[in-house]
């Protein structure tokens, strides 16, 4: 086997292994729980800020717009 055919087979193998990971559906919380500074409504992170007053304002604004 020539080095060129080995290279092509290696590239094909890597492409086949990477395909299932790229095709996996992503959920809003796919990367673990939300950080302590995040504002979460119905399991979806709508924003984040270290200031509790700003987090409250984000939640109130979301509630006023989407009627929660």
C-alpha positions as CSV (number, residue, x, y, z in Angstrom):
1,X,0.0,0.0,0.0
2,X,1.4,3.4,-0.9
3,X,1.6,6.3,1.5
4,X,-1.0,8.2,-0.5
5,X,-3.6,5.4,-0.2
6,X,-2.8,5.1,3.5
7,X,-3.5,8.9,3.8
8,X,-6.7,8.6,1.9
9,X,-7.9,5.6,4.0
10,X,-7.0,7.5,7.2
11,X,-8.9,10.6,6.2
12,X,-11.9,8.4,5.3
13,X,-11.8,6.7,8.7
14,X,-11.6,10.0,10.6
15,X,-14.5,11.4,8.6
16,X,-16.7,8.3,9.3
17,X,-15.9,8.4,13.0
18,X,-16.7,12.2,13.3
19,X,-20.0,12.0,11.4
20,X,-22.2,10.6,14.3
21,X,-21.0,13.3,16.7
22,X,-21.7,16.1,14.3
23,X,-25.2,14.7,13.5
24,X,-26.2,14.4,17.2
25,X,-29.1,16.8,18.1
26,X,-28.3,19.5,20.6
27,X,-30.6,20.4,23.5
28,X,-30.6,23.7,25.3
29,X,-28.9,22.1,28.4
30,X,-26.6,19.7,26.4
31,X,-23.5,20.9,28.2
32,X,-24.6,20.3,31.8
33,X,-26.5,22.4,34.4
34,X,-26.8,26.1,34.1
35,X,-24.2,28.3,35.9
36,X,-25.2,29.9,39.2
37,X,-25.5,33.3,37.4
38,X,-27.9,32.0,34.7
39,X,-31.6,32.9,34.4
40,X,-33.5,29.7,33.4
41,X,-37.1,29.7,32.3
42,X,-38.8,26.3,31.4
43,X,-35.4,24.7,31.2
44,X,-33.9,27.2,28.7
45,X,-31.2,29.7,29.7
46,X,-32.4,33.1,28.7
47,X,-29.5,35.1,30.1
48,X,-26.8,35.4,32.7
49,X,-25.3,38.1,34.9
50,X,-23.4,38.1,38.2
51,X,-25.7,40.8,39.6
52,X,-28.9,39.4,41.2
53,X,-30.8,42.6,40.3
54,X,-30.0,42.2,36.7
55,X,-31.0,38.6,36.7
56,X,-34.3,39.6,38.3
57,X,-34.8,42.2,35.6
58,X,-34.1,39.6,32.9
59,X,-36.7,37.3,34.4
60,X,-39.3,40.1,34.7
61,X,-38.7,41.2,31.1
62,X,-39.1,37.6,29.9
63,X,-42.3,37.2,31.9
64,X,-43.8,40.5,30.5
65,X,-43.0,39.6,26.9
66,X,-44.0,35.9,26.9
67,X,-46.7,35.9,29.6
68,X,-45.4,33.4,32.1
